[in-house]
Amino acid sequence: MTPERFATLKKVLNKRQPDLTVIMDGVHKPHNFNAIIRTCDAVGVHEAHYIPVTERYRELTNTGRGSEKYVYARRHKHFTDISKPLKDQGYQLLAAHLSDQAVGFREIDFTRPTALVMGAELQGLNPETAKRVDQHVIIPMQGMVESLNVSVACAIMLYEAQRQRLLAGLYDDVRLDSDVYNKTLFEWCWPKVAELCQQQGRDYPALDESGEFQSFQ
């Protein structure tokens, strides 16, 4: 662990937004899944969520290379498994969905705790999911096409969230809980050691100012 690498990891972690997330409900194409995860990393989303399609498609994963290693993707069996806990925490659930109730995405206050819900590539949002969110949002279109690729649409709305949050100063201070911050920092710095600690039921060693740790028994 070089000092430069340690400083870079801390700089990125310092800007993570614990109250901004994405829920992928039925997104099944790996390139879309990974593109959304990469955009999450780019705007400072700490963790994302997904409900996989269980038939005809291979299991999704974000264990790939690059920035995908730095966003935790939590798998859920049903949409309500994650939507209810988030609503209980005060999140607004916004679904990219064309309906009579939909509003333009720029009308949304993204400085509030927000979960952006994205549906499947071809079928769009599950009707039951559409009933459970707080608001449907759309990206205004002036061309012949009625919709954008799911990962592109997600990126556009996440960058609007980033713009609003930058203006509100939400990237200026560390916002992650200290325990979550320290746990994440160790896992980013020493992923293999973190995996070993998890297998053995050990606490992570403390990191010093250079990102190193003392060996443990």
C-alpha positions as CSV (number, residue, x, y, z in Angstrom):
1,M,0.0,0.0,0.0
2,T,1.7,3.2,-1.2
3,P,0.8,6.5,0.5
4,E,-0.5,7.8,-2.8
5,R,-2.9,4.9,-3.2
6,F,-4.1,5.2,0.4
7,A,-4.7,8.9,0.0
8,T,-6.7,8.2,-3.2
9,L,-8.9,5.6,-1.5
10,K,-9.6,7.9,1.4
11,K,-10.4,10.8,-1.0
12,V,-13.0,8.7,-2.8
13,L,-14.5,7.3,0.4
14,N,-14.7,10.8,1.8
15,K,-17.3,11.7,-0.9
16,R,-19.5,8.7,-0.7
17,Q,-23.2,9.4,-0.4
18,P,-24.8,7.0,2.1
19,D,-28.4,8.2,1.3
20,L,-28.3,7.9,-2.5
21,T,-28.7,4.5,-4.1
22,V,-30.0,2.6,-7.1
23,I,-32.4,-0.4,-7.1
24,M,-32.2,-2.6,-10.3
25,D,-35.4,-4.5,-10.5
26,G,-35.0,-7.1,-13.2
27,V,-32.0,-5.6,-15.0
28,H,-30.5,-8.7,-16.6
29,K,-27.9,-7.8,-19.1
30,P,-24.4,-7.8,-17.6
31,H,-23.2,-4.8,-19.6
32,N,-26.1,-2.7,-18.3
33,F,-25.7,-3.9,-14.7
34,N,-22.0,-3.1,-14.8
35,A,-22.5,0.2,-16.5
36,I,-24.9,1.3,-13.7
37,I,-22.5,0.1,-11.0
38,R,-19.7,2.2,-12.7
39,T,-21.9,5.3,-12.8
40,C,-22.8,4.7,-9.1
41,D,-19.1,4.8,-8.3
42,A,-18.6,7.9,-10.4
43,V,-21.2,9.9,-8.5
44,G,-20.4,8.6,-5.1
45,V,-23.1,5.9,-4.4
46,H,-21.8,3.7,-1.6
47,E,-24.0,0.7,-2.3
48,A,-26.6,-0.4,-4.9
49,H,-29.3,-3.1,-4.8
50,Y,-30.6,-5.5,-7.3
51,I,-33.4,-8.1,-7.7
52,P,-32.2,-10.5,-10.3
53,V,-34.2,-12.3,-13.0
54,T,-34.1,-15.9,-11.9
55,E,-35.1,-17.6,-15.2
56,R,-33.3,-17.8,-18.5
57,Y,-30.4,-15.4,-17.5
58,R,-27.1,-16.1,-15.8
59,E,-26.4,-14.7,-12.4
60,L,-25.3,-11.1,-12.3
61,T,-22.2,-10.1,-10.4
62,N,-20.1,-7.0,-9.8
63,T,-16.9,-8.8,-9.0
64,G,-15.3,-7.5,-12.2
65,R,-12.4,-5.2,-12.6
66,G,-12.1,-1.5,-12.2
67,S,-14.5,0.7,-10.3
68,E,-17.1,-2.1,-10.0
69,K,-15.0,-3.3,-7.0
70,Y,-15.8,-0.2,-5.0
71,V,-19.6,-0.2,-5.0
72,Y,-21.3,-2.9,-2.9
73,A,-24.2,-4.5,-4.9
74,R,-26.7,-6.1,-2.5
75,R,-28.8,-8.9,-3.9
76,H,-32.5,-9.2,-2.8
77,K,-35.1,-11.8,-3.7
78,H,-38.1,-9.4,-3.8
79,F,-38.4,-5.7,-4.3
80,T,-40.1,-5.2,-1.0
81,D,-37.1,-6.8,0.8
82,I,-35.2,-3.5,0.2
83,S,-38.0,-1.0,-0.6
84,K,-39.6,-1.3,2.8
85,P,-36.5,-0.8,4.9
86,L,-35.5,2.2,2.7
87,K,-38.9,3.8,3.1
88,D,-38.8,3.2,6.8
89,Q,-35.5,5.2,6.8
90,G,-37.2,8.1,5.0
91,Y,-36.0,7.5,1.5
92,Q,-38.0,8.7,-1.5
93,L,-38.4,5.8,-4.0
94,L,-38.3,7.2,-7.6
95,A,-39.0,4.9,-10.5
96,A,-38.0,5.6,-14.1
97,H,-41.4,4.9,-15.5
98,L,-43.7,6.5,-18.1
99,S,-47.1,7.1,-16.6
100,D,-49.7,9.8,-16.3
101,Q,-48.3,10.7,-12.9
102,A,-44.7,10.9,-14.0
103,V,-42.7,14.2,-13.7
104,G,-39.5,15.3,-15.3
105,F,-36.4,14.2,-13.5
106,R,-35.2,17.8,-13.0
107,E,-38.3,18.5,-10.9
108,I,-37.1,16.1,-8.2
109,D,-35.2,17.1,-5.1
110,F,-32.3,14.7,-5.1
111,T,-30.7,16.1,-2.0
112,R,-33.3,14.1,0.0
113,P,-32.5,10.4,0.8
114,T,-33.2,8.8,-2.6
115,A,-33.4,5.4,-4.1
116,L,-33.7,5.4,-7.9
117,V,-35.5,2.3,-9.2
118,M,-34.7,1.0,-12.7
119,G,-36.7,-1.7,-14.4
120,A,-35.9,-4.4,-16.9
121,E,-34.5,-3.7,-20.3
122,L,-37.4,-4.7,-22.5
123,Q,-40.4,-5.0,-20.2
124,G,-39.6,-1.9,-18.1
125,L,-40.8,-1.6,-14.6
126,N,-42.7,-4.4,-13.0
127,P,-46.4,-3.2,-12.4
128,E,-46.3,-4.2,-8.8
129,T,-43.0,-2.2,-8.3
130,A,-44.6,0.8,-10.0
131,K,-47.4,0.8,-7.4
132,R,-44.9,0.7,-4.5
133,V,-42.7,3.7,-5.3
134,D,-43.4,7.3,-4.3
135,Q,-43.0,8.9,-7.7
136,H,-42.6,8.1,-11.4
137,V,-40.0,10.1,-13.2
138,I,-39.2,10.5,-16.9
139,I,-36.4,12.0,-19.1
140,P,-38.1,14.3,-21.6
141,M,-37.6,13.1,-25.2
142,Q,-37.7,15.3,-28.3
143,G,-36.9,12.6,-30.9
144,M,-38.5,9.5,-32.4
145,V,-37.4,7.1,-29.6
146,E,-39.6,6.9,-26.5
147,S,-36.9,5.7,-24.1
148,L,-33.2,5.4,-23.5
149,N,-31.0,2.4,-22.6
150,V,-31.5,1.7,-18.9
151,S,-27.9,2.4,-18.0
152,V,-27.9,5.6,-19.9
153,A,-31.2,6.8,-18.3
154,C,-29.8,5.9,-14.9
155,A,-26.6,7.8,-15.5
156,I,-28.5,11.0,-16.6
157,M,-30.6,11.0,-13.4
158,L,-27.6,10.1,-11.2
159,Y,-25.7,13.0,-12.6
160,E,-28.6,15.4,-11.9
161,A,-28.5,14.0,-8.3
162,Q,-24.8,14.7,-8.2
163,R,-25.3,18.2,-9.5
164,Q,-27.8,19.1,-6.9
165,R,-25.8,17.5,-4.1
166,L,-22.7,19.4,-5.1
167,L,-24.6,22.7,-5.0
168,A,-26.0,21.7,-1.5
169,G,-22.5,20.9,-0.2
170,L,-23.2,17.3,0.4
171,Y,-19.8,16.2,-0.9
172,D,-17.9,18.6,1.3
173,D,-17.8,16.5,4.4
174,V,-17.5,12.8,5.2
175,R,-21.0,11.5,5.5
176,L,-20.4,7.7,6.1
177,D,-20.8,6.4,9.6
178,S,-17.3,6.0,11.1
179,D,-17.7,2.2,11.5
180,V,-18.8,1.8,7.9
181,Y,-16.0,4.1,6.8
182,N,-13.3,2.2,8.6
183,K,-14.6,-1.2,7.5
184,T,-14.9,-0.1,3.9
185,L,-11.5,1.5,3.9
186,F,-9.8,-1.7,5.1
187,E,-11.7,-3.8,2.5
188,W,-10.6,-1.5,-0.3
189,C,-7.0,-1.4,0.9
190,W,-6.6,-5.1,1.8
191,P,-9.3,-7.2,0.1
192,K,-7.6,-10.5,0.5
193,V,-6.8,-9.9,4.2
194,A,-10.4,-8.7,4.7
195,E,-11.7,-12.0,3.2
196,L,-9.4,-14.0,5.5
197,C,-10.7,-12.1,8.5
198,Q,-14.3,-12.8,7.5
199,Q,-13.6,-16.5,7.0
200,Q,-12.0,-16.7,10.5
201,G,-14.5,-14.4,12.2
202,R,-11.9,-11.9,13.1
203,D,-12.2,-8.1,13.4
204,Y,-10.2,-6.1,10.9
205,P,-6.9,-4.8,12.2
206,A,-6.6,-1.0,12.6
207,L,-4.9,0.9,9.8
208,D,-2.2,3.5,10.6
209,E,-1.8,6.8,8.9
210,S,0.0,5.2,5.9
211,G,-2.6,2.5,5.4
212,E,-0.5,-0.3,6.9
213,F,-1.5,-2.6,9.8
214,Q,0.4,-4.7,12.3
215,S,0.4,-8.4,11.8
216,F,-2.1,-10.3,14.1
217,Q,-2.1,-13.7,15.6
